[in-house]
Every structure is written in C-alpha cells, then in structure tokens.
Amino acid sequence: MVSKMLVSLEEMKLYLRVDSEYEDTLILQLLESAEKLCRDIIRADEENLKQAKTGKIAIMYTVAYFYEHREEADYKQLMLTLRSLLFGDRKDGF
C-alpha cells in the first residue's frame, strides 16, 4: 500500500458514510487505485497530485464512484469526468 495517502481512511469513510470497519481493506484498496489513476491522468507524481487544486476531490470522487458502482461501473464516463476535473493540473507529458 501507499505509505502516506492524500486522503485518509477516516476521511474517506466519513465521505462514504461508512461506520463499520468491515470494508476498511476494500476502501484502502480503492484509495490506492484512485490515487494512481488520478496521478496517471495529470501525468505527475504523488507530490504533484498533492499540490493539484482538485486532487483530493478527484480521489474522493473516484473512490466513491468505484464503491457505489462496483457491479456496473462506466469507466469511460469516469475517465471523462476525472479528465475534466483534473484538466487544469494535467502536465504536457510524463
């Protein structure tokens, strides 16, 4: 797992309105995936994602989307939304 995530497990559980510890592992995995996806979209490393104006919101949106749409996720729509959300922080290249 990522050593220091931009969004903590507690923050994410509050955002998702999850009270139990039953899904902590799943939420941590979704956080890790969401951070990587957002880093890939802005073409930057972890530090640049932390500095992105909408980085934290994008991560939380992504985790919530993955969590709520486990069975029927529309990844094309998710990617379009994230690209729009992170457009201002996107680098020209890696």
N, C-alpha and C positions, 0 to 999 in steps of 0.2 A: 504494500500500500504506500501511498504518498505520505511522506513524513509530516509535512505541515500543509494541510489543505486550506484553501482560501475560505471555504465555508465549513464550519464545524458541524459535527454530527448533531449537536444540540440545536444549532440554528436551523439546520435542515429539517429536523423532526418538528420543531415549532412551526416552520413554514408549511410542512405537510400535515400538521395537526395529528401527529403520531405520538401517543402517550406511552406505549409499551416499549420494551427492549427487544421484543420478538423479531423485529425486522431490521435491527441495527446493522447486521452484516450486509444485508441487501442494500440498505441506504448508503453505507460506506462504499460499496462496490459501484453504485450508481454515481456517487460523488466523484470517485476516481475517474470513471468513464466520462462524466460530464466535463470535468476539468481538462482532460486530454482532448476531447472533442472541441472545446472552446479554444484551447491553445492552438490546435490544428487550424481552426477557422481563421484566427487572427495571425497565424504563421509566426508565433512567438514562443518564448519560453515561459516558465512559471512566473518569473519576476515581471515580465511584460503584461501578463494576464492580471496580476495583482494591481498594476498601475492603470489598466484599462478602466475607463469610466463606467462601463456597463458589464464588466467581467463577472462580478459577483452575482448580479441579477441574471445574467445569461446562464451561469452554472446552476443557480437555484431553479430557473425555468426549465432547464434541461432535465434535472433530476426529477422535478415534479411531473414533467411530461413522460419520462420513462416509467415513473412509479404509477401514474394514473392510466397509462396506455400500454401496460405490459403485454396484453393479448393482441392489440390491434394498432400498434404504432405506425404512423405515417411518417417515415424518416425523411422523405422528400420535403414535406411540409415543415418538419422540424428544422431541417437544414436551411430552408429559405428564411424561416423566422430568425434563426441564430445569425445567419449572414447579415440580415437586415439590422439586427440588434447590435452586432459587433462591427459593422461596416466602418465606423469611424476609427477604430483601433487596428484595423487589418493592415499588415505590412505588405509591401510590394512583392516580397519573396522571402524564402527562408534564410 
